[in-house]
Amino acid sequence: MRKAITTISTPQVVNSNNSSTPDGSGIRKALSTTNKVFPSDTQRQIPTGLSLEESYDQSRINQIYESNQTGYEKAFNAIVGGLLSGGLTAIEDLSYLAQTAESLVTEGKLVGDWERNAVAEAMVKAKEELGEALPIYGNPMSFWNGLKSVIDSAVGFAIPGAGVLKGVSTLQKLPRALQLATRTARARSALNILRGSGGAERVFNSVAAGTIQNHMEGMMMGMEVYENTLNSLMEANPNANAQDIALFEETASNAADNFLVANRAMILTDAFGLHGIYQGKQMVRNLINAPGWQNRFRQFGQSIIRPNADNLILQNTKEGIEEIYQGVQQQEQQYQALKDSGLDTSGYESDNFDRLWGFISEPSTLYEGLLGFVGGGAQRILTEVASGKFSSSARAQRREAYNQQQEVIKASEDYLTGKMADLKKVINVIQGAEEAGVPIVGDLVQDKEFMKLAVMNFEAGTTEMLETQLDDIIANKDEKYSEEVIADARRHRELLKELESDYVKYNKYENKTEIF
């Protein structure tokens, strides 16, 4: 276990939010932005009878301030402060994307040095001033401090996440970008499959956006790793000369680099946080979940087996795990830096397992994990809000598309169970659903009923449900299907695969009805 290093400069009054909690993520960032002296607070009335030394005692002063701060003030400072701080965090986060682009152009690498750009530095200072203006006194792990941290993190990473995801999605539609990206026949074929399959496109978009967001978040936390590590090295060797300081800076930079690399293990969790927000159109696999908040908390176990990014419990869980992992990595890199510099590491366990378990079991780490678990769903919702998913037109379109998909799923079930002789009624429903963003089915096939059924599913984005229905017949768990029906299902399953491949290949052409 490491020993928490805290420095108090008397006679400066230190706010109660100051703690040894490692900084880094949005939550850790929010916890660390209000740990300085509040000039306005020194004007508060201090009871008489206290000596000068007692007046500057950190614990006593904070107790006095906390007792004088009402619940309303704490609630206001937590909510308003969290929202404002989250907006500043979002700007800081996005500024690291520009900083990375500059480093790539000028130095040919993702990170030039671990020095904040001007915008990021301004946002950090602004958050410090905001913390001074809207303080929350008392235990830094209190409910109100936690609420502020959750809001800051949710807002701070939801806005950049939605922006990056929208940018990645839009980039695929730019003719010039596609022309450069698809110069080979193989690349063009891959792009057509990606755009048509739906599921593949959503995975690509979310992974690409998750990678970018992971880097921005890693840069933000890496800055904190660099500063905290350098401070630890300096405090461990107060008599360091210029040569020592230069070596400490290099060691701290290496620690930040190592953290950035280690944080890439969270790319998939970041991608999961963004997955499915942009559903897209004209995708053959584009199932829409039932509307309603109650559906976002159901079937947790099933959502793990077949990951459902809309499940808020799953989003909370992944965010909690991510917070703990990042907190442990920050502490581990600081330990490695001290060890590599030959400085005192007696405050840490030498055994790797014991040391890492000590990091995990620290109250501050578990608290951050708890805040992540509480805030993961909120971050997902705010990302959806920022993407425009909850606008009246988007909700109406989604509801209409969902209802239309249910019609097709029911039609498929009826057809496969032999309860429907023709599909004209449902075809008319699909053709009338143009407002839902689904193209008119047209007359792609003339005779075969199953091919008509397959095309309807392609157009509605319900192909995977038709596939599942066929698989259920083939499995015949209830032993209610004859061998002849099972054989037909197997044949249709293979036919569906061929039809889907052809449909995705030719769907982009205006004369697709003739080609298909």
C-alpha positions, 0 to 999 in steps of 0.5 A: 500500500502506498502512503498518501502524500499530502502537503498543507502550506500554513497558514493557507486554509485547505478546502475539505475536498482535498484528498489523496484520491488519485486524479485522472478520469472525469470523476477523479478530475471533478474530485480534484478541482476544488482542493484549493483555498477559497478566498471568499471563505476566509470572510466567513464568521469564525467563532471566538476563543480559537487560537490562531493555530486552531483557526488555520487547522484544516479539519476544524475550519472545514467543520465550521464551514460545513456546519454553516452550509445548508443542504440547499447550498450543497445541492445547488453547488453540486448540481450547478457546479457539476453541470458547469464543470462538466462543460469545461471538462468536455472542452478540455477533453476535445482540446486534447484531440487537437493537441494530438493532431498537432503532435502527429503533424509536427513530431509524427507521434500521438503525444509530443510532451505531457504539457497541457495545451492553452485551452486545456490549461484554461479549462483546468484553471476555470474549474478550480475557480468554479470550485472556489465559487461553488464549494461543497464542505465536508467529507470529500466522499459525501453524497453531494461531492459524489453527485457533483462528480457523477454529473461532471463525468457524465457531461464531460465525456458525453458531449465529446463522445456524441461529437466524435461518434457523429463525426465518425458516422458522417465521415463514412458518407463523405464522397471524397473520403470514400473515394480515398478509402476505397481505391481497391475492389476489396476495400469497396466490397468491404465498405458495401458490406459494412454499410449494408449489414448494419451491425458491422457498421455500428460496431465499426462506428462505435469502436472507431469513436471509442478509440478516439474517446479513449485517447482523449480521456487517456490524455486527460488522465495522463496529464494528471499521472505526469503531474502527480508522479513528478510531484511524488518524485520531487517530494521524495527528493527535496534536494534534487539538482537540475540534473535530477529534476530533468531525470524526474521529468523524463521518468514522469513522462514515461509513467504517463506514456505507460498509463496511456498504453495501459488505458487502451485496454478500455477501448472496447468498454468506451466503444460499448458506451457509444454503441448503437446510439446512431442506428443508421438506415438501410441496414439489413441488421438493425433491430430496434429495442422496445421504447420505454425506460423500463426496457432499459433495465430488464434482462441483465443476464441476457444483455451480458451474453448478447451485449445490449448497449441500451441496458443501463445496468450493463453501462453502469457496471462497465463504467464502475469497472473502468473507474477502478481499473484506471485508478489502479493503473494511475497508482501503479505507474506512480509506484513504478516511477519511484522504483525506477528512480531508486527512491523510497517505495516502503509505502508500497507492497513489493509483491505485485498481487498484494500491491494491486489488491491494496490499490483496489481495496483502497476506500478512494478506489472503491468510491470511484468505482461506486461513482462510476457504477452510479454514473455510467447509465447517466453518461449513456443517456446524456450521450444520447441526448447530445446526439439528438436521440430524444428529439420529438422527431427522432422519438417518433421516427424510432417508434414508427420504425419499431412498430414496422419491425414488429409487423415484419417479425410477426409476418415472418413467424406466421409464414414460417409456421404456415399460418399465412398464405400470402404476404401482400398485406404486410408488404403494403405496410412496409411500402407505406413506412417511408417516413420511418426511414425505410425505403419502399420494398418494391418488387425485387422478387416476383414469385418465391414467397420466402424471397419476398419475406427475406427482402422485407426483413432486409428492408426493415432491418430485422434479418437477425430475427428471421435468422433466429426463427429459422434456427429455432425450427432447425433446433426443434427443441419442442419436437413439434416440427416434421423432418420436412419442415426442418429440411425446408428451414435449413434450405431457407437458412442457406438461401437467406445467407446468399440473398443477404450477401447479394442484397448488401452488394447491390442495394446501393444501386438505383436499379437494384430491382433489376440487379437483385 
